């Protein structure tokens, strides 16, 4: 089962929707059980035969085998601290990109650990941390009739966990998983997210990345 920590936001709902379409069993987590149920019901309306549950974040952490952290960076540390004991040994996918939004555009926030994913690995010493999905538009994910024309760069120091997440990414129609190497490379992917959002602002679009030559 796949769990979504903070799964009521656009990124969490979008990824959950796409994995439901791919036939995966899900649990949507939130700090608010009512919001989690509403998000689950919304996904179920688009995928009537989906196997989907809802609960608090700690319930999602307990029940799921693989967790997707889909919260703003500002809430990452406190959320992971609260569920760390429940996700020991599990794959934890960090989709977070630390960003600052200003009148002149979007900027990447410098993280002492190097990236949000690296910081998460310092908090979750007993979990298998993978960085992925930072560069996919949540707006595109939420449109089930539209294929997602994008690569997903997946970074981790745990090769088996990385391959598991790459296989999951490949289940989303239009997505190709790309091995991005170790977790230290997640910093570059997170920074690309800021660039894509600035491009979106200029072109009024939902841009994505494609890696050529491989």
BELRA-V346931 format. One record per residue. N is the residue number from 1. RES is the residue in one letter. PHI is phi as a letter, one per 30 degrees, with the letter a starting at -180 (999 if undefined). NEAR is the number of other C-alpha atoms within 12 Angstrom. D_CENTER is the distance of its C-alpha to the mean C-alpha in Angstrom with 1 decimal. Layout:
{{N:RES:PHI:NEAR:D_CENTER} {N:RES:PHI:NEAR:D_CENTER}}
This chain:
{{1:X:999:27:15.2} {2:X:c:41:11.4} {3:X:c:47:10.6} {4:X:b:52:8.2} {5:X:d:51:9.2} {6:X:i:46:9.9} {7:X:d:46:9.3} {8:X:c:40:12.1} {9:X:d:30:10.8} {10:X:e:26:10.4} {11:X:d:36:6.7} {12:X:d:45:6.7} {13:X:d:47:10.0} {14:X:d:37:9.4} {15:X:d:51:7.1} {16:X:d:53:9.5} {17:X:e:47:12.3} {18:X:d:41:11.8} {19:X:d:39:11.6} {20:X:d:39:14.6} {21:X:d:31:16.4} {22:X:d:25:16.0} {23:X:j:21:17.7} {24:X:d:28:15.3} {25:X:d:31:16.2} {26:X:b:43:13.8} {27:X:b:48:14.0} {28:X:c:55:12.6} {29:X:c:45:13.1} {30:X:a:36:14.3} {31:X:d:28:17.1} {32:X:b:21:19.2} {33:X:d:24:20.0} {34:X:d:17:21.5} {35:X:d:23:18.4} {36:X:d:35:16.4} {37:X:d:26:19.2} {38:X:d:24:19.4} {39:X:d:37:15.8} {40:X:d:38:16.6} {41:X:d:27:19.9} {42:X:d:27:18.5} {43:X:d:39:16.4} {44:X:d:28:19.5} {45:X:d:18:21.7} {46:X:d:23:20.1} {47:X:b:25:19.9} {48:X:e:16:23.0} {49:X:c:17:23.0} {50:X:d:25:19.5} {51:X:c:27:19.4} {52:X:b:39:17.4} {53:X:b:35:18.0} {54:X:b:41:17.3} {55:X:a:33:18.0} {56:X:d:30:17.5} {57:X:e:41:14.7} {58:X:d:31:17.2} {59:X:d:29:18.1} {60:X:d:37:14.6} {61:X:d:41:14.6} {62:X:d:28:18.1} {63:X:d:28:17.8} {64:X:d:33:14.7} {65:X:d:30:15.0} {66:X:b:36:11.3} {67:X:c:48:8.9} {68:X:c:48:5.2} {69:X:c:49:5.6} {70:X:b:43:4.9} {71:X:c:34:8.4} {72:X:d:27:10.6} {73:X:e:30:11.8} {74:X:e:18:15.1} {75:X:c:21:14.2} {76:X:d:32:12.3} {77:X:d:25:15.5} {78:X:d:18:17.2} {79:X:d:30:14.5} {80:X:d:39:14.1} {81:X:d:22:17.9} {82:X:d:21:18.4} {83:X:c:33:16.7} {84:X:e:32:17.3} {85:X:d:19:20.2} {86:X:c:27:18.6} {87:X:b:36:16.0} {88:X:d:25:18.5} {89:X:i:22:18.5} {90:X:c:32:15.2} {91:X:d:41:12.2} {92:X:b:47:9.5} {93:X:c:48:6.2} {94:X:c:51:5.6} {95:X:c:46:3.3} {96:X:d:43:6.6} {97:X:b:46:9.5} {98:X:d:38:12.8} {99:X:b:29:14.8} {100:X:b:22:18.3} {101:X:c:15:19.6} {102:X:b:12:23.4} {103:X:d:9:26.2} {104:X:c:11:26.1} {105:X:k:18:22.5} {106:X:c:24:19.2} {107:X:b:22:19.3} {108:X:d:29:17.1} {109:X:d:25:18.0} {110:X:d:20:19.6} {111:X:c:23:18.3} {112:X:e:14:21.1} {113:X:d:20:19.1} {114:X:j:25:18.1} {115:X:a:35:14.4} {116:X:d:46:11.9} {117:X:d:48:10.9} {118:X:d:38:14.6} {119:X:d:31:15.3} {120:X:d:42:13.1} {121:X:d:34:15.1} {122:X:d:22:18.2} {123:X:d:27:17.4} {124:X:c:32:16.4} {125:X:d:21:19.3} {126:X:c:19:19.5} {127:X:c:32:15.9} {128:X:c:38:14.6} {129:X:d:46:11.8} {130:X:b:48:9.8} {131:X:c:52:8.0} {132:X:a:51:6.3} {133:X:i:47:5.1} {134:X:d:47:6.4} {135:X:c:40:9.5} {136:X:c:44:9.1} {137:X:d:35:10.9} {138:X:d:30:9.8} {139:X:d:26:13.6} {140:X:d:30:13.9} {141:X:d:36:11.3} {142:X:d:29:13.5} {143:X:c:22:16.6} {144:X:d:27:17.1} {145:X:d:15:20.3} {146:X:c:18:18.8} {147:X:d:21:17.6} {148:X:c:34:14.7} {149:X:d:24:16.7} {150:X:a:30:14.4} {151:X:d:32:13.8} {152:X:b:40:10.6} {153:X:d:42:11.7} {154:X:c:45:10.8} {155:X:b:42:12.5} {156:X:a:37:13.9} {157:X:d:26:17.4} {158:X:c:26:17.3} {159:X:d:21:18.2} {160:X:d:19:18.1} {161:X:d:31:14.6} {162:X:d:34:13.6} {163:X:d:27:15.7} {164:X:d:29:14.2} {165:X:d:41:10.7} {166:X:d:31:12.5} {167:X:d:22:14.5} {168:X:d:33:11.8} {169:X:e:34:10.5} {170:X:d:27:14.2} {171:X:d:24:14.6} {172:X:d:35:13.1} {173:X:e:27:16.3} {174:X:j:24:16.6} {175:X:c:33:13.9} {176:X:b:31:15.2} {177:X:d:33:13.5} {178:X:b:31:15.2} {179:X:d:34:16.0} {180:X:c:29:15.5} {181:X:i:24:17.6} {182:X:d:25:17.3} {183:X:d:37:14.9} {184:X:d:27:17.3} {185:X:d:27:16.3} {186:X:d:43:12.8} {187:X:e:39:14.9} {188:X:d:33:16.0} {189:X:d:41:12.7} {190:X:d:41:11.7} {191:X:d:29:15.3} {192:X:d:30:15.1} {193:X:e:36:12.6} {194:X:d:33:15.6} {195:X:d:27:17.9} {196:X:d:30:16.3} {197:X:d:34:16.3} {198:X:d:27:20.0} {199:X:d:19:20.8} {200:X:e:20:19.5} {201:X:d:18:21.8} {202:X:d:15:24.7} {203:X:c:11:24.5} {204:X:h:11:23.1} {205:X:b:15:20.6} {206:X:b:25:17.0} {207:X:d:28:17.0} {208:X:b:34:14.9} {209:X:c:28:15.8} {210:X:b:20:18.0} {211:X:c:17:19.4} {212:X:c:9:23.1} {213:X:i:5:25.7} {214:X:b:9:23.9}}
